[in-house]
């Protein structure tokens, strides 16, 4: 990762006017990626029925997200002071929109967003702004409330060679490759299927259930590892875009120990996953439940170490929303 100081050295000199925006009090930096040379498609208009019109920029790019825990400020209340800072710094506001006015689900998945849990976007409660200065510097801000907190994303293309290109049809079609650490955006493949369709989501839609095979638990414990789990991110995105569905998480164990203890452990593990989805991934509490089956529903033999390991799992069941 190249730090901001290194970017300045690469450019020989950083313009004095280029400075970090002052984030709201209490904002906690979650994610940072600084690239000496990269590209970004800056949204310039709402989703038009096919794509999000964008202008292609190239140069040093800074990507950051912040979280504010608690509070009651709306996305607009959080965005307005940041917008004022941009105007004072000489930026021209090119485009600003709110939730469905942006294009809702289609806009959210037609523009670059940092991966969960670094950024969460409530499809019905977010604001977006894009601005530019001196033809080769651009910035976008996305602000959303999700769960118990608020999230801010900033993508900043700093001035530097090569200059920004004028919007081209292929740019507006969003042909530029997405950032390597986020899921690629695409059109929904079928009703009810989200834009980061993967084997997990395909299994949920086809079979009604799927194993969350990237979760990590300590043996005999219900503590979930600290990782940013792809399966949870995909479930959160799917539920955000498909209000007709809900998820039941079901914990399973191997056959070591008493049945009652295993049922209790499996339910605690499922509850831990549910808590992570609600608190870190922005899923509303009434969209996800947790249950435990102990060792009553194995997928492999409990007579071998390999089979017992496979049986220790959490599955997601897809149900219609109540």
C-alpha positions, 0 to 999 in steps of 0.5 A, a space after each residue: 500500500 502506498 501512503 499519501 506522502 509517497 503519492 506526493 513524492 510521485 507527483 513531485 508536489 502536492 497542491 496545497 489545496 488538496 487536503 483531507 475533509 474533516 469528518 464528523 466528530 466520532 467518525 472511525 476510519 474503517 478502510 483505506 486504500 491508496 493507489 499511486 495510479 488507478 482509475 475511477 468512474 465518477 457517477 454523473 447522473 442517476 441510473 438511466 435504466 441501463 447504467 450509471 452515467 460516469 466520467 472516467 478519471 485516472 491518477 492517484 486514487 484514495 479510497 476511505 470509509 468511516 463509521 459513526 456508532 449510534 447517533 441520529 443524524 440523517 445522511 443529509 445532515 452528515 453530508 451537508 458539512 462535507 459538501 460545504 467543505 468541498 465548495 469552499 475548496 473550489 470543487 464544483 458539485 456535479 451531481 447529488 442524489 438521494 436513495 431512489 432518486 439515484 436509482 436505488 438498488 441499480 445505482 448502488 450496484 452500478 458504482 464502486 462501493 467498498 466491501 462489507 463490513 467496511 461500508 454498508 448502504 441502506 438502499 432506501 436511506 443513502 445520499 451520494 455526491 460527486 464533484 470535480 476541480 480543475 478537470 483532473 481532480 474528482 471526489 465522490 461521497 456516499 453516506 448511509 445509515 445502516 443498523 445502529 450506525 452511519 457510514 461514509 465512503 470517500 473516493 478521491 482522484 488526486 490531480 496528476 498525469 494522465 488527465 481525466 478523460 471526457 465521458 465516453 460511451 464505454 465509460 458510461 457503460 461501466 466497462 472499467 474493471 472494478 476495484 480488485 477487493 470488491 465484488 464485481 457489479 452486474 445486472 441481476 440475473 433473475 428475479 430475486 437474485 442479487 448483483 453479486 450472484 455467487 454459488 452461495 446465493 445460487 444455492 439459496 435460490 435453487 435449494 433453499 439452503 446453503 452452508 456458510 463454509 468460510 466461517 471460523 469458530 474455535 473448537 467447542 466455542 461459539 466465538 466467531 473469528 474477526 474476519 470479514 466473511 464473504 458469505 455474510 457480506 453476500 447475504 447482507 447484500 442479497 437481503 438488502 436488495 430482496 425484501 421478499 426474503 428472510 434468512 434463518 441461520 441453523 447451527 450444527 455440531 459433530 456428535 461429540 458430547 451430549 445432545 442437549 449440550 450440542 444443541 445449545 452450542 449450535 444455537 449459540 453459534 448461529 446467534 453469534 452469526 446473526 449478531 454479526 450480520 445485524 451489528 456489522 453488516 447492517 441486516 435488520 434484526 427481523 430479517 434473520 433468525 437463529 436456531 440450533 440442531 446439534 448433531 441431528 442433521 449431519 452431512 458426513 459420518 461422525 466416525 471420522 475426523 474429516 466427517 466431524 469437521 464437515 458436520 460443524 457448520 452454520 447453514 442459511 435457510 431462505 424463507 419468504 418474509 413474514 
